[in-house]
Amino acid sequence: MRRMTTTDGPDPGSPSPGERRLERPPSERYRKDEPAPADAEDSGGSPGRAVAFGGLAGIAVAAAIAVLGGVVLLTAGLIAVAVLGGWAIAIAVRAGSGGTLPAQRRTVLAAVLAGLAVLGAQLGLWLFARYEGGVLGPVDYLAETFGLLVPLELATAVVAAWWASR
């Protein structure tokens, strides 16, 4: 191999005849492109729409967990519902934002909404138990009836929302 030590030769940045170069580095395929602000406005998304879509999905998830846990008396399956709910909330936030939110804010918003949905569902379960004649407070009822299932639901929903919104 011959090394050039002088600058009298061709420009090192330009390819010599017969040499092939890629238009862009192969590592660029792993980079997530954030749309330019002008493109984001055309997409129809906004931070407010992200909160609204995610909030509506959160209300649906909370209602599903409350009905399945209270009326249908499903227990261990509620973790799967929480995972699917966190994923659905994250997808709703992504769709509502339309690329206007940076990835970190979108992730935090989806995780917070998923946590609030699971907490709302637990409140709904307690209210259903009160309607049925229960006398315990919310923390006592949830600890006595569901035990570790409540924090597991919360954790899995938040992790699923975080993962799906990235």
C-alpha positions in Angstrom: 0.0 0.0 0.0 1.3 3.4 -0.9 0.8 6.3 1.5 0.6 9.9 0.3 2.5 12.2 2.6 2.2 15.3 0.4 -0.8 17.4 -0.5 0.3 17.6 -4.1 -1.9 14.7 -5.1 -5.7 14.5 -5.6 -8.0 15.6 -2.8 -8.4 12.8 -0.3 -12.1 13.5 -0.1 -12.8 12.9 -3.8 -12.9 9.3 -5.1 -10.2 8.2 -7.5 -11.3 6.6 -10.8 -12.7 3.2 -10.3 -13.2 3.7 -6.5 -16.8 3.3 -5.2 -18.2 5.3 -2.3 -21.5 5.2 -0.6 -23.7 8.2 -0.7 -24.2 8.1 3.1 -22.7 6.0 5.9 -24.3 2.7 6.7 -24.9 3.7 10.3 -27.4 6.4 9.3 -30.1 3.7 8.9 -30.2 3.4 12.7 -30.8 7.1 13.3 -34.3 8.1 13.9 -35.1 11.2 11.9 -37.1 13.9 13.7 -39.2 15.9 11.3 -38.4 19.5 10.7 -40.8 21.9 12.5 -42.3 22.9 9.1 -43.1 19.2 8.4 -44.5 18.7 11.9 -47.1 21.5 11.4 -48.3 19.8 8.2 -48.7 16.4 9.9 -51.8 17.5 11.8 -50.4 16.6 15.2 -49.9 18.7 18.3 -49.0 18.3 21.9 -52.6 19.0 22.9 -53.8 16.3 20.5 -51.3 13.9 21.9 -52.6 14.5 25.5 -56.2 14.1 24.2 -55.7 10.9 22.3 -53.6 9.4 25.1 -56.2 10.5 27.7 -59.0 8.9 25.8 -57.1 5.7 25.4 -56.3 5.9 29.2 -60.0 6.2 30.0 -60.8 3.2 27.9 -58.0 1.2 29.6 -59.1 2.2 33.0 -62.7 1.2 32.2 -61.6 -2.1 30.8 -59.5 -3.0 33.9 -62.3 -1.9 36.2 -64.9 -4.0 34.4 -62.7 -7.0 34.0 -61.5 -6.9 37.6 -64.8 -5.9 39.2 -67.6 -7.5 37.2 -65.8 -10.4 35.5 -63.6 -11.0 38.6 -60.5 -11.5 36.5 -57.3 -11.1 38.5 -54.0 -12.4 37.0 -55.2 -11.4 33.5 -55.3 -7.8 34.5 -51.5 -7.7 34.0 -51.9 -8.5 30.4 -54.7 -5.9 30.1 -52.3 -3.4 31.7 -49.5 -4.2 29.2 -51.9 -3.9 26.2 -53.3 -0.7 27.7 -49.9 0.9 28.1 -49.0 0.0 24.6 -52.4 1.4 23.3 -51.8 4.6 25.2 -48.3 5.0 23.7 -49.6 4.5 20.2 -52.4 7.0 20.8 -49.8 9.6 22.0 -47.6 9.0 19.0 -50.5 9.3 16.6 -51.8 12.5 18.3 -48.4 14.2 18.5 -47.8 13.6 14.8 -44.0 14.1 15.4 -44.4 17.5 17.1 -43.2 16.2 20.5 -39.6 15.2 21.0 -39.1 11.5 21.7 -38.3 12.1 25.4 -41.4 14.2 26.1 -43.6 11.7 24.2 -42.2 8.9 26.2 -42.8 10.6 29.5 -46.3 11.7 28.5 -47.2 8.1 27.5 -45.8 6.6 30.8 -47.6 9.2 33.0 -50.9 8.6 31.2 -50.5 4.8 31.5 -49.8 5.1 35.2 -52.8 7.4 35.7 -55.0 5.0 33.8 -54.0 2.0 36.0 -54.5 4.1 39.2 -57.9 5.3 37.9 -58.8 1.6 37.2 -57.9 0.7 40.8 -60.1 3.5 42.0 -62.9 2.1 39.8 -62.4 -1.3 41.3 -62.7 0.1 44.8 -65.8 2.1 43.9 -67.4 -1.1 42.5 -66.6 -2.9 45.7 -68.2 -0.1 47.7 -71.3 -0.3 45.5 -71.4 -4.0 46.3 -71.4 -3.3 50.0 -67.7 -3.1 50.8 -66.6 -1.0 53.8 -62.8 -0.9 53.5 -60.9 2.1 52.3 -59.2 2.1 48.9 -55.7 1.1 50.0 -57.0 -1.6 52.4 -59.4 -3.1 49.9 -56.8 -3.2 47.1 -54.1 -4.7 49.3 -56.5 -7.3 50.8 -58.1 -8.3 47.5 -55.4 -7.9 44.8 -52.1 -7.7 46.9 -49.0 -7.4 44.7 -51.1 -7.4 41.5 -51.7 -3.6 41.8 -48.1 -2.5 41.7 -47.3 -5.1 39.0 -50.1 -3.7 36.9 -48.8 -0.2 37.4 -45.2 -1.2 36.6 -46.1 -3.2 33.5 -48.3 -0.5 32.1 -45.7 2.2 32.5 -42.9 0.0 31.0 -45.1 -1.0 28.1 -46.0 2.7 27.4 -42.4 3.7 27.7 -41.2 1.0 25.3 -43.9 1.5 22.7 -43.6 5.3 22.6 -39.9 5.4 21.9 
